[in-house]
Amino acid sequence: MFLIVLILALVASYYGYDILKKWLLVQKYKHIPGPPPDSFFAGNQKQLGPAKGKNEFLEVFIQWVETYGETFKFFIKTRPVIFSIDPDVLRLITTDIINFTKVDHLPNRSLFGQRITGTHSILTGGGQEWAVKRKVMSSFFAKTNMENIFTKCAPLMDRLLNDKLKPRVKNGNTLDLHEQFTMIFSALPGVMGMDCPMGVDEPEEIGRIINIFLDVIPNQLGNLTKVWGSSVSEMKATTVKMVIDLRAMSKTMIKNKKKEMELEGSYDGEGETKDLLDHLIRANYAAGLTDEEVVDDLMTVYLVVDNMSKQLGSLFIHLINHKEIFDKMTTELRENPITDFKSLEKLKYTETVILESLRLAPVLMRGTRWLHKPMQVGPYYIPTDCQFQYSQYVLHRNEQHYENPRLFNPDRFSDDKPAPGQYTFMPFLAGARTCLGKHVAMLTMKLTLSMLARNFDMVPVPVKNKPPQIVTSMAVTRLKNGPFFHFTPVTVN
């Protein structure tokens, strides 16, 4: 009996100490405003959980910004989290990479792709090794190298148009635009020196597989090699096998490329680098990393290359209700044939449409960082190390920075309007972690729009029961139900 009482007392003491410690932590953040938690142990989860299911997750944060200001706290269970869209705070978060780092120890890191890309890739890494990799990689993604990338991408677009899209359309056909964009962009690694993992033979199958691949990110996979069993769904099992196979293919590709580079004398930093894979191998070599980190980088490329397809899909979802904008963009695309990279500069209105789409539906909608020491951040002193969250989606809908922020209005990006500040327009992030591939993204999106406009008349197909939807409950945009457009071939002089 005494032993039972002792055990119960020890258990009570343990949980009592844990509750006291959490309560004291909460008290440290009392000076920072924020929504009251549903309860001490639940935090704000009861408010956020149902909002996710209704695709209104980030709308809750918009309401909280309106009520509590651009910087506030909320609770994940008993853990305080600082949320901010204050441009000064965003500047600090994105430039101070010593005190604010990527988060690699929270259970939801699979939401950010680490289960697939690892934690040392050009996207997910940090520290000195990451800085060295990024410096080496920057020359490939620099605007000065876009002419070279254009000369490789343009023939690919023509081939996909003639071999894949035109046969499908024939005299008219209704197509899922997101599916077609996925087919197009899944081929892009091939023009950068990397094998295309799915090929480009069956666009419907490619779109289905890649969307399965991306859909698994929100799930907790754990060790990819240990998730087999009767409880694993067929979709998850298929996806996990694809991830494992893709990593194995990447290892072989790296091995062959390194042999080629050694023969040409370009492996150790000397000689010409011809493509993205050359740069990735050289960057990891310069950072003192292994081939496994190069695999992580390749997985990152395969993962994020579909971001352009999502962005263009979102763009067309907005254009469904703005025919005048669609027609004006189409006219510009048809009147300005694209012959080289410089000719893309003529597509000024098209660029404003893309930018407005990036504002309202950025592919990366929110992010998280970990502050490693107490410090003053914006208007508040942060008393302990803690998690910070921010959201481009919420930032871009803030009335302090954009007039009528929910209105799709490309003219807000026209040359005669003041450009938005670096830390009020962040579709490609900002600071030290600005997206390296932003110039490639703009190039390929403009090329794709030009190809479509010059070859097809496109009319949206209304869907009553399942309209196209931009899903905003995760960190990365996902699309559901299209959008569907009817394609008819046209001849453009």
C-alpha positions as a Python dict, from the first residue, in 0.01 Angstrom:
ca = {
    (1, 'M'): (0, 0, 0),
    (2, 'F'): (283, 234, 90),
    (3, 'L'): (449, 165, -246),
    (4, 'I'): (129, 252, -433),
    (5, 'V'): (92, 577, -240),
    (6, 'L'): (457, 661, -309),
    (7, 'I'): (417, 598, -681),
    (8, 'L'): (102, 810, -695),
    (9, 'A'): (279, 1089, -504),
    (10, 'L'): (574, 1081, -744),
    (11, 'V'): (344, 1090, -1046),
    (12, 'A'): (145, 1379, -896),
    (13, 'S'): (469, 1564, -817),
    (14, 'Y'): (596, 1516, -1172),
    (15, 'Y'): (279, 1643, -1335),
    (16, 'G'): (240, 1917, -1077),
    (17, 'Y'): (592, 2043, -1151),
    (18, 'D'): (527, 2023, -1524),
    (19, 'I'): (204, 2225, -1493),
    (20, 'L'): (376, 2484, -1273),
    (21, 'K'): (659, 2519, -1522),
    (22, 'K'): (414, 2570, -1809),
    (23, 'W'): (211, 2819, -1606),
    (24, 'L'): (523, 3023, -1527),
    (25, 'L'): (610, 3024, -1897),
    (26, 'V'): (265, 3156, -1984),
    (27, 'Q'): (309, 3435, -1726),
    (28, 'K'): (629, 3549, -1898),
    (29, 'Y'): (428, 3631, -2210),
    (30, 'K'): (141, 3816, -2040),
    (31, 'H'): (266, 4151, -2170),
    (32, 'I'): (214, 4045, -2534),
    (33, 'P'): (-146, 4073, -2658),
    (34, 'G'): (-323, 3787, -2830),
    (35, 'P'): (-642, 3583, -2845),
    (36, 'P'): (-740, 3425, -2513),
    (37, 'P'): (-678, 3049, -2514),
    (38, 'D'): (-976, 2814, -2511),
    (39, 'S'): (-828, 2656, -2201),
    (40, 'F'): (-491, 2629, -2030),
    (41, 'F'): (-413, 2288, -2180),
    (42, 'A'): (-582, 2328, -2522),
    (43, 'G'): (-442, 2670, -2606),
    (44, 'N'): (-605, 2809, -2920),
    (45, 'Q'): (-640, 2472, -3090),
    (46, 'K'): (-1020, 2463, -3062),
    (47, 'Q'): (-1038, 2780, -3269),
    (48, 'L'): (-776, 2676, -3523),
    (49, 'G'): (-876, 2310, -3569),
    (50, 'P'): (-1225, 2364, -3716),
    (51, 'A'): (-1094, 2654, -3928),
    (52, 'K'): (-851, 2415, -4100),
    (53, 'G'): (-1135, 2184, -4194),
    (54, 'K'): (-1328, 2477, -4345),
    (55, 'N'): (-1025, 2607, -4538),
    (56, 'E'): (-1034, 2918, -4318),
    (57, 'F'): (-719, 2860, -4112),
    (58, 'L'): (-531, 3173, -4221),
    (59, 'E'): (-849, 3380, -4212),
    (60, 'V'): (-842, 3334, -3833),
    (61, 'F'): (-499, 3499, -3825),
    (62, 'I'): (-627, 3785, -4041),
    (63, 'Q'): (-898, 3845, -3780),
    (64, 'W'): (-645, 3825, -3498),
    (65, 'V'): (-419, 4080, -3673),
    (66, 'E'): (-716, 4317, -3699),
    (67, 'T'): (-790, 4273, -3328),
    (68, 'Y'): (-447, 4243, -3165),
    (69, 'G'): (-208, 4411, -3409),
    (70, 'E'): (62, 4293, -3647),
    (71, 'T'): (250, 4109, -3371),
    (72, 'F'): (73, 3896, -3112),
    (73, 'K'): (94, 3565, -2930),
    (74, 'F'): (-121, 3255, -2949),
    (75, 'F'): (-88, 2911, -2791),
    (76, 'I'): (-28, 2566, -2931),
    (77, 'K'): (-150, 2377, -2627),
    (78, 'T'): (56, 2540, -2348),
    (79, 'R'): (339, 2660, -2575),
    (80, 'P'): (336, 3032, -2661),
    (81, 'V'): (403, 3119, -3026),
    (82, 'I'): (468, 3469, -3158),
    (83, 'F'): (294, 3553, -3486),
    (84, 'S'): (394, 3862, -3683),
    (85, 'I'): (345, 4034, -4017),
    (86, 'D'): (513, 4354, -3897),
    (87, 'P'): (760, 4443, -4178),
    (88, 'D'): (1028, 4537, -3923),
    (89, 'V'): (991, 4200, -3751),
    (90, 'L'): (989, 4018, -4085),
    (91, 'R'): (1311, 4198, -4179),
    (92, 'L'): (1471, 4073, -3857),
    (93, 'I'): (1342, 3717, -3898),
    (94, 'T'): (1468, 3686, -4256),
    (95, 'T'): (1804, 3859, -4215),
    (96, 'D'): (1922, 3747, -3870),
    (97, 'I'): (1999, 3385, -3956),
    (98, 'I'): (2206, 3341, -3638),
    (99, 'N'): (1934, 3409, -3382),
    (100, 'F'): (1639, 3306, -3605),
    (101, 'T'): (1685, 2964, -3762),
    (102, 'K'): (1479, 2705, -3943),
    (103, 'V'): (1291, 2480, -3702),
    (104, 'D'): (1404, 2117, -3707),
    (105, 'H'): (1280, 1986, -3373),
    (106, 'L'): (901, 2031, -3385),
    (107, 'P'): (676, 1732, -3460),
    (108, 'N'): (510, 1905, -3756),
    (109, 'R'): (828, 1951, -3959),
    (110, 'S'): (690, 1706, -4216),
    (111, 'L'): (460, 1992, -4318),
    (112, 'F'): (765, 2162, -4464),
    (113, 'G'): (890, 1863, -4662),
    (114, 'Q'): (1178, 1753, -4439),
    (115, 'R'): (1061, 1393, -4449),
    (116, 'I'): (1137, 1402, -4821),
    (117, 'T'): (1416, 1657, -4864),
    (118, 'G'): (1615, 1605, -4546),
    (119, 'T'): (1742, 1892, -4328),
    (120, 'H'): (2061, 1990, -4517),
    (121, 'S'): (1923, 2085, -4855),
    (122, 'I'): (1956, 2427, -5017),
    (123, 'L'): (1598, 2491, -4903),
    (124, 'T'): (1591, 2338, -4555),
    (125, 'G'): (1948, 2377, -4432),
    (126, 'G'): (2111, 2644, -4219),
    (127, 'G'): (2441, 2758, -4073),
    (128, 'Q'): (2778, 2805, -4240),
    (129, 'E'): (2751, 2498, -4465),
    (130, 'W'): (2420, 2624, -4604),
    (131, 'A'): (2566, 2972, -4660),
    (132, 'V'): (2854, 2825, -4862),
    (133, 'K'): (2614, 2615, -5071),
    (134, 'R'): (2391, 2912, -5139),
    (135, 'K'): (2684, 3131, -5249),
    (136, 'V'): (2799, 2869, -5500),
    (137, 'M'): (2446, 2811, -5627),
    (138, 'S'): (2365, 3181, -5669),
    (139, 'S'): (2549, 3210, -6002),
    (140, 'F'): (2326, 2948, -6164),
    (141, 'F'): (2007, 3124, -6051),
    (142, 'A'): (2130, 3478, -6119),
    (143, 'K'): (1935, 3687, -6368),
    (144, 'T'): (2247, 3701, -6587),
    (145, 'N'): (2216, 3323, -6640),
    (146, 'M'): (1849, 3331, -6746),
    (147, 'E'): (1932, 3361, -7116),
    (148, 'N'): (2114, 3029, -7089),
    (149, 'I'): (1820, 2870, -6907),
    (150, 'F'): (1577, 3020, -7160),
    (151, 'T'): (1758, 2853, -7451),
    (152, 'K'): (1704, 2518, -7280),
    (153, 'C'): (1348, 2573, -7160),
    (154, 'A'): (1198, 2718, -7479),
    (155, 'P'): (1260, 2407, -7696),
    (156, 'L'): (1115, 2190, -7420),
    (157, 'M'): (798, 2399, -7415),
    (158, 'D'): (764, 2368, -7792),
    (159, 'R'): (809, 1991, -7775),
    (160, 'L'): (550, 1954, -7501),
    (161, 'L'): (311, 2175, -7696),
    (162, 'N'): (341, 1980, -8020),
    (163, 'D'): (379, 1630, -7879),
    (164, 'K'): (146, 1644, -7577),
    (165, 'L'): (-97, 1935, -7563),
    (166, 'K'): (-201, 1975, -7927),
    (167, 'P'): (-287, 1604, -7971),
    (168, 'R'): (-500, 1616, -7658),
    (169, 'V'): (-690, 1924, -7766),
    (170, 'K'): (-744, 1833, -8135),
    (171, 'N'): (-1063, 2024, -8223),
    (172, 'G'): (-1155, 2111, -7868),
    (173, 'N'): (-1130, 1951, -7527),
    (174, 'T'): (-1184, 2034, -7160),
    (175, 'L'): (-863, 1997, -6958),
    (176, 'D'): (-763, 2023, -6595),
    (177, 'L'): (-517, 2313, -6607),
    (178, 'H'): (-334, 2214, -6292),
    (179, 'E'): (-275, 1872, -6442),
    (180, 'Q'): (-135, 2023, -6761),
    (181, 'F'): (90, 2262, -6571),
    (182, 'T'): (216, 1972, -6360),
    (183, 'M'): (307, 1783, -6677),
    (184, 'I'): (495, 2085, -6812),
    (185, 'F'): (690, 2172, -6499),
    (186, 'S'): (770, 1812, -6405),
    (187, 'A'): (985, 1806, -6720),
    (188, 'L'): (1193, 2110, -6622),
    (189, 'P'): (1460, 1922, -6420),
    (190, 'G'): (1550, 1750, -6746),
    (191, 'V'): (1671, 2075, -6901),
    (192, 'M'): (1885, 2144, -6594),
    (193, 'G'): (2095, 1828, -6617),
    (194, 'M'): (1870, 1608, -6404),
    (195, 'D'): (1672, 1306, -6518),
    (196, 'C'): (1300, 1372, -6523),
    (197, 'P'): (1164, 1128, -6261),
    (198, 'M'): (834, 1057, -6433),
    (199, 'G'): (913, 1123, -6798),
    (200, 'V'): (671, 1334, -7004),
    (201, 'D'): (483, 1063, -7189),
    (202, 'E'): (155, 1048, -7000),
    (203, 'P'): (50, 1389, -6862),
    (204, 'E'): (-251, 1253, -6672),
    (205, 'E'): (-40, 988, -6500),
    (206, 'I'): (239, 1236, -6427),
    (207, 'G'): (-6, 1480, -6271),
    (208, 'R'): (-167, 1205, -6062),
    (209, 'I'): (164, 1070, -5930),
    (210, 'I'): (318, 1407, -5849),
    (211, 'N'): (3, 1522, -5673),
    (212, 'I'): (10, 1204, -5463),
    (213, 'F'): (376, 1275, -5396),
    (214, 'L'): (296, 1626, -5271),
    (215, 'D'): (-18, 1524, -5085),
    (216, 'V'): (179, 1300, -4849),
    (217, 'I'): (377, 1591, -4701),
    (218, 'P'): (118, 1676, -4431),
    (219, 'N'): (127, 1317, -4304),
    (220, 'Q'): (362, 1200, -4031),
    (221, 'L'): (571, 940, -4215),
    (222, 'G'): (854, 893, -3968),
    (223, 'N'): (1123, 669, -4114),
    (224, 'L'): (1026, 624, -4478),
    (225, 'T'): (1157, 269, -4486),
    (226, 'K'): (944, 155, -4188),
    (227, 'V'): (591, 259, -4277),
    (228, 'W'): (485, -57, -4454),
    (229, 'G'): (208, -268, -4309),
    (230, 'S'): (-164, -327, -4319),
    (231, 'S'): (-238, 12, -4161),
    (232, 'V'): (-66, 202, -4442),
    (233, 'S'): (-299, 325, -4715),
    (234, 'E'): (-227, 234, -5076),
    (235, 'M'): (-171, 601, -5157),
    (236, 'K'): (86, 644, -4881),
    (237, 'A'): (260, 319, -4966),
    (238, 'T'): (281, 423, -5332),
    (239, 'T'): (419, 760, -5236),
    (240, 'V'): (678, 623, -4995),
    (241, 'K'): (800, 376, -5256),
    (242, 'M'): (828, 660, -5505),
    (243, 'V'): (1032, 868, -5260),
    (244, 'I'): (1268, 577, -5194),
    (245, 'D'): (1302, 500, -5565),
    (246, 'L'): (1361, 867, -5647),
    (247, 'R'): (1638, 894, -5389),
    (248, 'A'): (1799, 578, -5528),
    (249, 'M'): (1777, 719, -5883),
    (250, 'S'): (1931, 1044, -5759),
    (251, 'K'): (2227, 860, -5606),
    (252, 'T'): (2299, 689, -5936),
    (253, 'M'): (2264, 1016, -6125),
    (254, 'I'): (2508, 1189, -5887),
    (255, 'K'): (2759, 907, -5915),
    (256, 'N'): (2757, 924, -6296),
    (257, 'K'): (2775, 1303, -6301),
    (258, 'K'): (3072, 1307, -6062),
    (259, 'K'): (3263, 1070, -6288),
    (260, 'E'): (3192, 1299, -6581),
    (261, 'M'): (3301, 1607, -6384),
    (262, 'E'): (3622, 1439, -6265),
    (263, 'L'): (3714, 1354, -6624),
    (264, 'E'): (3651, 1716, -6726),
    (265, 'G'): (3832, 1859, -6425),
    (266, 'S'): (3532, 2053, -6292),
    (267, 'Y'): (3457, 1861, -5973),
    (268, 'D'): (3683, 2055, -5734),
    (269, 'G'): (3577, 2405, -5839),
    (270, 'E'): (3779, 2440, -6158),
    (271, 'G'): (3643, 2418, -6510),
    (272, 'E'): (3298, 2498, -6646),
    (273, 'T'): (2974, 2405, -6473),
    (274, 'K'): (2718, 2324, -6740),
    (275, 'D'): (2393, 2272, -6553),
    (276, 'L'): (2215, 2271, -6219),
    (277, 'L'): (2343, 1929, -6115),
    (278, 'D'): (2703, 2042, -6174),
    (279, 'H'): (2639, 2338, -5946),
    (280, 'L'): (2475, 2124, -5676),
    (281, 'I'): (2765, 1880, -5665),
    (282, 'R'): (3021, 2159, -5659),
    (283, 'A'): (2826, 2349, -5390),
    (284, 'N'): (2811, 2050, -5156),
    (285, 'Y'): (3178, 1975, -5222),
    (286, 'A'): (3267, 2335, -5130),
    (287, 'A'): (3061, 2307, -4810),
    (288, 'G'): (3230, 1981, -4709),
    (289, 'L'): (2907, 1782, -4737),
    (290, 'T'): (2847, 1432, -4872),
    (291, 'D'): (2655, 1290, -5167),
    (292, 'E'): (2358, 1234, -4934),
    (293, 'E'): (2314, 1611, -4909),
    (294, 'V'): (2324, 1636, -5290),
    (295, 'V'): (2039, 1383, -5291),
    (296, 'D'): (1852, 1611, -5051),
    (297, 'D'): (1904, 1900, -5294),
    (298, 'L'): (1773, 1697, -5588),
    (299, 'M'): (1468, 1592, -5389),
    (300, 'T'): (1411, 1960, -5310),
    (301, 'V'): (1420, 2049, -5680),
    (302, 'Y'): (1170, 1773, -5765),
    (303, 'L'): (950, 1887, -5479),
    (304, 'V'): (942, 2263, -5545),
    (305, 'V'): (938, 2257, -5925),
    (306, 'D'): (563, 2194, -5906),
    (307, 'N'): (521, 2527, -5727),
    (308, 'M'): (496, 2702, -6064),
    (309, 'S'): (210, 2475, -6169),
    (310, 'K'): (24, 2557, -5848),
    (311, 'Q'): (89, 2928, -5896),
    (312, 'L'): (-44, 2930, -6252),
    (313, 'G'): (-340, 2717, -6143),
    (314, 'S'): (-419, 2976, -5875),
    (315, 'L'): (-380, 3253, -6132),
    (316, 'F'): (-642, 3097, -6360),
    (317, 'I'): (-880, 3038, -6069),
    (318, 'H'): (-872, 3414, -6011),
    (319, 'L'): (-909, 3487, -6383),
    (320, 'I'): (-1231, 3284, -6402),
    (321, 'N'): (-1411, 3581, -6248),
    (322, 'H'): (-1210, 3851, -6430),
    (323, 'K'): (-1264, 3807, -6802),
    (324, 'E'): (-1144, 4159, -6883),
    (325, 'I'): (-807, 4088, -6720),
    (326, 'F'): (-783, 3750, -6893),
    (327, 'D'): (-857, 3907, -7233),
    (328, 'K'): (-608, 4190, -7183),
    (329, 'M'): (-333, 3947, -7082),
    (330, 'T'): (-412, 3717, -7376),
    (331, 'T'): (-393, 4008, -7621),
    (332, 'E'): (-51, 4110, -7492),
    (333, 'L'): (77, 3751, -7511),
    (334, 'R'): (-41, 3711, -7869),
    (335, 'E'): (100, 4044, -7986),
    (336, 'N'): (448, 3980, -7844),
    (337, 'P'): (612, 3659, -7968),
    (338, 'I'): (884, 3528, -7738),
    (339, 'T'): (1212, 3470, -7921),
    (340, 'D'): (1469, 3511, -7643),
    (341, 'F'): (1491, 3593, -7275),
    (342, 'K'): (1497, 3970, -7337),
    (343, 'S'): (1168, 3953, -7527),
    (344, 'L'): (997, 3841, -7203),
    (345, 'E'): (1040, 4200, -7083),
    (346, 'K'): (764, 4304, -7325),
    (347, 'L'): (509, 4112, -7122),
    (348, 'K'): (459, 4391, -6871),
    (349, 'Y'): (86, 4339, -6811),
    (350, 'T'): (130, 3962, -6792),
    (351, 'E'): (392, 4016, -6524),
    (352, 'T'): (150, 4228, -6320),
    (353, 'V'): (-108, 3948, -6341),
    (354, 'I'): (149, 3697, -6216),
    (355, 'L'): (256, 3930, -5935),
    (356, 'E'): (-103, 3986, -5827),
    (357, 'S'): (-157, 3611, -5823),
    (358, 'L'): (157, 3576, -5612),
    (359, 'R'): (18, 3836, -5374),
    (360, 'L'): (-325, 3679, -5321),
    (361, 'A'): (-219, 3314, -5336),
    (362, 'P'): (155, 3275, -5277),
    (363, 'V'): (259, 2910, -5303),
    (364, 'L'): (444, 2940, -4972),
    (365, 'M'): (178, 3091, -4747),
    (366, 'R'): (340, 3080, -4406),
    (367, 'G'): (660, 2988, -4233),
    (368, 'T'): (819, 2938, -3894),
    (369, 'R'): (1150, 3023, -3728),
    (370, 'W'): (1298, 2956, -3386),
    (371, 'L'): (1438, 3244, -3182),
    (372, 'H'): (1732, 3116, -2977),
    (373, 'K'): (1764, 3382, -2709),
    (374, 'P'): (1560, 3648, -2526),
    (375, 'M'): (1564, 3976, -2718),
    (376, 'Q'): (1363, 4276, -2828),
    (377, 'V'): (1165, 4191, -3141),
    (378, 'G'): (960, 4474, -3283),
    (379, 'P'): (745, 4631, -3011),
    (380, 'Y'): (786, 4349, -2757),
    (381, 'Y'): (1061, 4195, -2550),
    (382, 'I'): (1061, 3816, -2597),
    (383, 'P'): (1163, 3669, -2259),
    (384, 'T'): (1269, 3317, -2368),
    (385, 'D'): (1368, 3127, -2678),
    (386, 'C'): (1049, 3048, -2867),
    (387, 'Q'): (881, 2978, -3199),
    (388, 'F'): (789, 3258, -3438),
    (389, 'Q'): (537, 3225, -3719),
    (390, 'Y'): (463, 3457, -4009),
    (391, 'S'): (235, 3441, -4311),
    (392, 'Q'): (274, 3591, -4655),
    (393, 'Y'): (-96, 3517, -4716),
    (394, 'V'): (-197, 3726, -4415),
    (395, 'L'): (59, 3999, -4488),
    (396, 'H'): (-63, 4042, -4846),
    (397, 'R'): (-421, 4084, -4727),
    (398, 'N'): (-342, 4359, -4481),
    (399, 'E'): (-517, 4692, -4548),
    (400, 'Q'): (-223, 4888, -4410),
    (401, 'H'): (-15, 4775, -4705),
    (402, 'Y'): (-271, 4719, -4985),
    (403, 'E'): (-585, 4908, -5080),
    (404, 'N'): (-882, 4672, -5118),
    (405, 'P'): (-647, 4380, -5046),
    (406, 'R'): (-893, 4102, -5139),
    (407, 'L'): (-957, 4247, -5485),
    (408, 'F'): (-767, 4084, -5773),
    (409, 'N'): (-618, 4394, -5932),
    (410, 'P'): (-297, 4358, -6139),
    (411, 'D'): (-285, 4735, -6192),
    (412, 'R'): (-152, 4777, -5839),
    (413, 'F'): (181, 4646, -5980),
    (414, 'S'): (190, 4873, -6288),
    (415, 'D'): (494, 5094, -6351),
    (416, 'D'): (313, 5412, -6252),
    (417, 'K'): (234, 5278, -5904),
    (418, 'P'): (485, 5268, -5617),
    (419, 'A'): (633, 4923, -5576),
    (420, 'P'): (545, 4745, -5252),
    (421, 'G'): (817, 4728, -4990),
    (422, 'Q'): (1048, 4428, -4975),
    (423, 'Y'): (894, 4317, -4646),
    (424, 'T'): (532, 4384, -4743),
    (425, 'F'): (546, 4168, -5060),
    (426, 'M'): (715, 3834, -4990),
    (427, 'P'): (599, 3561, -5229),
    (428, 'F'): (964, 3458, -5268),
    (429, 'L'): (1047, 3545, -4905),
    (430, 'A'): (1314, 3812, -4849),
    (431, 'G'): (1650, 3872, -4690),
    (432, 'A'): (1907, 3596, -4662),
    (433, 'R'): (1652, 3329, -4756),
    (434, 'T'): (1509, 3493, -5068),
    (435, 'C'): (1411, 3213, -5307),
    (436, 'L'): (1706, 3137, -5534),
    (437, 'G'): (1473, 3018, -5810),
    (438, 'K'): (1253, 3327, -5839),
    (439, 'H'): (1393, 3429, -6179),
    (440, 'V'): (1349, 3075, -6313),
    (441, 'A'): (993, 3074, -6182),
    (442, 'M'): (900, 3401, -6355),
    (443, 'L'): (1071, 3292, -6677),
    (444, 'T'): (896, 2957, -6700),
    (445, 'M'): (555, 3093, -6598),
    (446, 'K'): (571, 3362, -6868),
    (447, 'L'): (683, 3106, -7125),
    (448, 'T'): (395, 2876, -7036),
    (449, 'L'): (135, 3154, -7054),
    (450, 'S'): (275, 3265, -7390),
    (451, 'M'): (260, 2910, -7526),
    (452, 'L'): (-101, 2866, -7417),
    (453, 'A'): (-228, 3205, -7537),
    (454, 'R'): (-68, 3184, -7881),
    (455, 'N'): (-202, 2836, -7953),
    (456, 'F'): (-539, 2805, -7782),
    (457, 'D'): (-860, 2986, -7705),
    (458, 'M'): (-937, 2901, -7344),
    (459, 'V'): (-1277, 2932, -7176),
    (460, 'P'): (-1343, 2836, -6812),
    (461, 'V'): (-1584, 2548, -6761),
    (462, 'P'): (-1829, 2613, -6473),
    (463, 'V'): (-1849, 2339, -6211),
    (464, 'K'): (-2146, 2360, -5975),
    (465, 'N'): (-2083, 2092, -5716),
    (466, 'K'): (-1701, 2105, -5700),
    (467, 'P'): (-1569, 2447, -5802),
    (468, 'P'): (-1190, 2490, -5817),
    (469, 'Q'): (-1044, 2572, -5480),
    (470, 'I'): (-718, 2712, -5345),
    (471, 'V'): (-654, 2519, -5024),
    (472, 'T'): (-486, 2742, -4764),
    (473, 'S'): (-482, 2519, -4456),
    (474, 'M'): (-123, 2402, -4504),
    (475, 'A'): (208, 2586, -4535),
    (476, 'V'): (215, 2533, -4912),
    (477, 'T'): (-78, 2604, -5142),
    (478, 'R'): (-268, 2307, -5280),
    (479, 'L'): (-535, 2310, -5551),
    (480, 'K'): (-855, 2105, -5565),
    (481, 'N'): (-1097, 2044, -5851),
    (482, 'G'): (-913, 2192, -6144),
    (483, 'P'): (-947, 2462, -6264),
    (484, 'F'): (-1106, 2325, -6584),
    (485, 'F'): (-1084, 2516, -6912),
    (486, 'H'): (-1210, 2432, -7260),
    (487, 'F'): (-927, 2446, -7516),
    (488, 'T'): (-979, 2521, -7886),
    (489, 'P'): (-681, 2549, -8125),
    (490, 'V'): (-628, 2887, -8285),
    (491, 'T'): (-390, 3028, -8544),
    (492, 'V'): (-202, 3340, -8433),
    (493, 'N'): (-22, 3546, -8694),
}
